[in-house]
Amino acid sequence: MNKTTPPESSSRSFRLSILALALCLASPPVARANFSSSGSVATPDGDPWTSGADLAVGYAGTASMLLNEHLDGNGITDVPASTTYIGYGPGTQASFTVSGSGCTFRWHRLWVGEGANSQGTFTMTGGTKKIDPNYENNYIYVGGGAGSYGRMILTDPGTTIHLSDSILVGYLEDTRGYLLVENGALLESTSLYLGHRASAVGTVVVDGPTSILRNWTNSDNQIGRSGRGWMTVQNGGLAELRGVTLGWNSDSYGEVLVLSLIH
């Protein structure tokens, strides 16, 4: 695997595909690898792909990344005590997909659209699991950096995220964040903040039977904390939230549209 300096021009792109999620090396590989145009990681059967460093997809240009379980179902990607960025640099565009019931993807903090004016998309599908209730500061930021756009999609039965902390959708000023939980996926956290800062916009949709958005502990959920927030629960989706405030600060706005069941 060739490591090079990140491309200077945003017109370059790369696709990093990890199919077996294991790397046969004497020591764990560093996840932040910079490719000038393209790259791949091939892995033998059985071993996990692990990293103790940050994982950045879209470091300086346009990037897409796929983590897909191995055919034997033993694929694990493990990024303990580190931060994952999707759309790291200013103006970058990046997508990251984790797929398969044998895939367990762990992170410390996740930024979807971290760089200023960046665009990031994170998708978990096919029964992928992320369960780390004991990590401290285990946050998700969807639309994190100023002026960024972040989109996060959880889909399919068995696809699960369990967080020890909060989800912030539309975090800094002028950000836009979109979170979709659909088709039987489950997302659990301590709290949910939509439109966290002034001029930030956060939208959450829970769609379809057995799709669940839930607080696993007593918490506070703010739909429009200082910016604008919208939540829609529809088509048999379920939201179990322990305390909801609409329009928490002055000049903020919050709205919930319930077309199915909310607790």
Helices and strands as residue ranges (DSSP letters): E 13-18, E 39-41, E 49-50, E 55-57, E 62-68, E 77-78, E 83-86, E 93-99, E 105-106, E 109-112, E 119-125, E 129-131, E 140-142, E 149-155, E 160-162, E 166-169, E 176-182, E 186-189, E 191-194, E 201-207, E 212-215, E 221-223, E 228-234, E 238-240, E 244-246, E 253-258, E 261-262
